[in-house]
Each structure stands twice: as structure tokens, then as C-alpha cells.
Amino acid sequence: STLKILIKIWYFAITTLSTIGFGDFSPKSVQEKLVGSIVLLFGVVVFSIIMSRLIEILVSFKSID
């Protein structure tokens, strides 16, 4: 069905954009790909938040000088 195809496309797009790669183990079913996509997006969001905070700290040190 169309939903299964969209989930497959979404999974491969998120996996590629998050630079995780496909590795030795990859999800086979649509449900596994959906959960994998959600986990990958969560990882990207957490990494982005951490990097944003780090950059804020570095900018605040630069403005002290």
C-alpha cells in the first residue's frame, strides 16, 4: 500500500540524512522501519540540542573577552 511505501522512503531518507548508515542490521518490516525512523529522529534532535547549548557556552566565553 501507499503507507508502507511512504514509511520505507521516510526510513531511508532519515537514515541517510542522520549519517547513521544502514550497517549490518537493518529493519525488515514496516513497523521496524517506523520505529527506527522515530529513534533516529530523536537522536538527531538530542544531538542538535546538545550542540546548540555548547555553541551558546562558547559564544558566552568569547563575549567575556
N, C-alpha and C positions, 0 to 999 in steps of 0.2 A: 504494500500500500504506500501511499504518498508519505504518511507519517514515518514509516520505517526508513524510507529513503532520506527524508529530512534529518532524522536523527543520525544516520550514518554520515551524511555530509557535515553536520554540525560537529560530530565527534572528530572526524579527520581534520576539519578546519581548526578546531580548538587545540588538538594535539600538535598540529604543525605550528600554529602561532605561539603556543606556550613553550616551544622548543624542547618539549619533553622527548619527543621521538616515539616511535612505535615499539621498539625494544623486542625482547624475546617473547614476552607475554602480552597478548592483546585481547581485548574483549571480543567475544564471538557473537553473542546475542544482542538484540536491540536494547534490552534492559541494561546489560552490562555497559554498552556504549553510552547510554544516557547517564548512568551513574558516574562513569568515567569522565564524561564531559563536565558534569557538575563539580566533581572533585578537582579537575584541572582548573576550572574557572575559579574555584575557591582558593586554590594555590596561587594563582596569578593575582587575585585581589589581595591576599595576605602579603605577598611579596611587594606589591605596589605600595601598600600602606607602610610597610617597614622602610622601604627606600625613600618614601616621602618624608617620614619622620627623620631619617638620617640626613637627608638634604637640608631639612629645616635646622637641625643641630649644626651642621657645617656652615650654613649661612649665618646663623647667630654668632658663631665663633669669628667669622670673617668680619662681621659688623662691629665686634668689640674692639678690634684693632683700629 
